[in-house]
Amino acid sequence: MDKKTLLKPFQDIKKEIETLKKNQALHVIVERFHAEKKDLEKKIEKTVQAEISKAKKFLNDQKKELNSLSKKVEAMMKKKKKAPAKKASKKKVTKKKSSR
């Protein structure tokens, strides 16, 4: 038997090991991507929830302000309706009789 025939199985095994190593490295990269994806999803969810809570707070503040203004306007309208309208004073108009 010559040397090439003896080394052939070893070379095949070496190639197989190399491909497995590449696949293992690929597997590690995929796991890292999945971990990073989960981390980013958590960050995005947290940011979205924070923005939603800010928006809700803003809307509640605006609603309170509108209610306050509405009450003031209603109070002014009631006050205006209760106050009697000033009547214009009627002056007696007398006609001067001409003495001719």
C-alpha positions in Angstrom: 0.0 0.0 0.0 1.2 3.4 -0.8 1.2 6.4 1.4 -1.6 8.2 -0.4 -4.0 5.4 0.2 -3.2 5.3 3.8 -3.6 9.0 4.3 -6.8 9.3 2.4 -9.1 8.3 5.3 -7.3 10.7 7.6 -7.7 13.5 5.2 -11.4 12.8 4.8 -11.8 12.8 8.6 -9.8 16.1 8.8 -12.1 17.6 6.2 -15.2 16.4 8.1 -13.8 17.9 11.3 -13.2 21.2 9.6 -16.8 21.3 8.2 -18.1 20.5 11.7 -16.1 23.3 13.2 -17.5 25.7 10.6 -21.0 24.5 11.4 -20.3 24.9 15.2 -19.0 28.4 14.6 -22.1 29.2 12.6 -24.2 27.7 15.4 -22.5 30.1 17.9 -23.1 33.0 15.6 -26.8 32.1 15.3 -27.1 31.8 19.0 -25.5 35.3 19.5 -27.9 36.7 16.9 -30.9 35.2 18.8 -29.6 36.5 22.1 -29.1 40.0 20.6 -32.5 39.8 19.0 -34.1 39.1 22.4 -32.2 41.9 24.0 -33.3 44.4 21.4 -36.9 43.2 21.6 -36.8 43.9 25.4 -35.3 47.3 24.9 -37.8 48.2 22.2 -40.7 47.0 24.4 -39.4 49.0 27.3 -39.0 52.1 25.2 -42.5 51.7 23.7 -44.1 51.3 27.1 -42.2 54.3 28.4 -43.5 56.4 25.5 -47.0 55.1 25.9 -47.0 56.1 29.6 -45.7 59.5 28.7 -48.4 60.0 26.2 -51.1 58.8 28.7 -49.8 61.3 31.2 -49.8 64.1 28.7 -53.4 63.2 27.7 -54.5 63.1 31.3 -53.0 66.5 32.0 -54.7 67.9 28.9 -58.0 66.4 29.9 -57.7 67.9 33.4 -56.9 71.3 31.9 -59.9 71.1 29.5 -62.2 70.1 32.4 -60.9 73.1 34.4 -61.5 75.5 31.5 -64.9 74.0 30.8 -66.0 74.5 34.4 -64.8 78.1 34.3 -66.7 78.8 31.1 -69.8 77.2 32.5 -69.5 79.2 35.7 -69.1 82.4 33.6 -72.2 81.5 31.5 -74.3 80.8 34.6 -73.1 84.1 36.1 -74.0 86.0 33.0 -77.4 84.4 32.8 -78.2 85.2 36.4 -77.2 88.8 36.2 -80.2 90.8 34.9 -79.7 92.7 31.8 -79.5 96.4 32.3 -82.6 98.1 31.0 -82.1 101.2 29.0 -83.7 104.1 30.8 -86.6 105.6 29.0 -86.5 109.3 28.9 -89.7 111.0 28.7 -89.9 112.9 25.5 -92.0 115.9 25.7 -92.9 117.7 22.7 -92.6 121.4 23.0 -95.7 123.1 22.0 -95.0 126.0 19.9 -96.8 129.0 21.0 -97.9 130.8 18.0 
